[in-house]
Amino acid sequence: MTFRVRWRTTLSLVGTVIKYLAVAMLVPFVVSLVYWEDVWVFVVTMVLTVTLGLLLEQLDPDPDVGAPEALALVAVSWLAVAVVGAIPYVLAGYGTASTVAHPVNALFESMSGFTTTGATVLGEISFERHSHALLMWRQLTQWLGGMGIIVLMIAILPELAVNGAQLMQAEAPGPELQKLTPRIAETARVLWIVYFGFTVVYVALLYALHLGGLAPNMNFYNALAHGFTTLPTGGFSPEADSIAAFSAVVQWAVIPFMFVAGVNFGLFWYVLRGEVRELTDNPEFRWYAGATAAITGVLAALLYSGAAPVLDLGGATEGVGENALRQATFQIVSLLNSTGYATSDFAQWDSNAQMVLLFAMFVGGSAGSTGGGVKVVRWLVVLKAIYRELFVTARPNVVEPIRLGGRVVDEDAVRGVFAFTVLYLVMFGVATVFISLDSARVGYDLTTLESISASIATLGNIGPGFGSLGPFGSYLQFSNASKLLMIFLMWVGRLEIVPVLALFVGTTRE
């Protein structure tokens, strides 16, 4: 059985998305004017972006979105914005030794940004090698991709709001869409308002710490840059040492906002309306919080017992406990929901601590959050389904539905969760083998753990891995073939596989 995608309609709407992307480029353009760096780069990019968008819009001046077009629009739009987003990297690196001057590297960095992965091929991260404007664009791409580009378009464009439910279902992370208001466009606006509000509060807090003398290097540029990458669980930083470049006070301040970014943003809308129990009684939230606390406790105990040499304070015991707790809490909150920030080079930790981190990478954030990974709610459904299977095996006449929060989960949803989880694990396994074999082909010495972490870090939109791919490492050394595979993994991982793969299964052209 096939379904027909009207590609002229789809590409016309993709043009609208691309056209409005030029508006977002005004942010790095203003930064380029302030520092007088790469001004021409963003002028040229904005002109090209608007021109391409307008040309694509002419393919179908009166588009009408159906279910096939919704899937195609979401999948193609994310690929298209990554391609357009790569233009500033190529232009800024033209005639220099910049690693992102190469189109594959530029697309990798751009896709990593928009999908909030945080894996980088930028090479040396410094203002001596890259302009303030280019690095701000790098940060901004993560903020745009965090809540979702299509969700933003639904919130502001009436032509997309008509079929907004289908579009949001295809883009929103998690197995189901939570409709907060009667109109889907209003729901999209609510999500973006909550997202924007948290970002403003976070930036203000970081800059207040700077003004208060607690964060000397957290100037307004850094506060804004990290505001653009924390709430979307992105992990890019204009500092080569990530959050390790800042004081312990800043590190503690970042943790709760990373945790918040992994929570279903729809729940905060209920909190703002005074319905706090919608948050506290939510089973996914409780499991997300519980998993974070439990895994953090295990890692903190390992670090305190000497799993990380970096915590050794010259033989002194004073401060070791706080340091172990801070490092463990930060790394688990960061990796569990796919943020990817770091305060320590955990590539240097022992194998037990790294296994705990690898386990956290497979958990994921909540549905409706900006976090990546499989998602807590899916693991809940899988575990409950396994329990049900064991329960009814000895009681064949018993009908045992799966419940979450007192509500019965539809059997179609259960099958969808299992299909996604199997697809996710299969893609992870195949990608791991390909990366390992391709690295051996080009003479890049990669350990098994590094191959595994490269696969899960890109498919799960996590960013850092282990070994040379650690939080202060880079993906630059991979071959172009492996980088293109990882670009694909980041793309399908952000859209949770189905909207992309559905385009390759049973479609017919107009």
Secondary structure, DSSP 8 states (H G I E B T S, - for coil): --EEE-HHHHHHHHHHHHHHHHHHTHHHHHHHHHHT-SHHHHHHHHHHHHHHHHHHHTT-SS----HHHHHHHHHHHHHHHHHHHTHHHHHHHTTS--GGGSHHHHHHHHHHHHTT-------S-STTTS-HHHHHHHHHHHHHHHH-HHHHHHHH-HHHHTTHHHHHHHHSSSSS----SSSHHHHHHHHHHHHHHHHHHHHHHHHHHHHTTS-TT--HHHHHHHHHHHTTT----SSTTGGGGS-HHHHHHHHHHHHHHTS-HHHHHHHHTT-THHHHT-HHHHHHHHHHHHHHHHHHHHIIIII-GGG-BTTB-TTHHHHHHHHHHHHHHHHHTT----SS-GGGS-HHHHHHHHHHHTT---TTSS--SS-HHHHHHHHHHHHHHHHHHS-TT-----EETTEE--HHHHHHHHHHHHHHHHHHHHHHHHHHHHHHHTT----HHHHHHHHHHHHTT----SGGGSTT--STTS-HHHHHHHHHHHHHHHTTSHHHHGGGSSEEE-
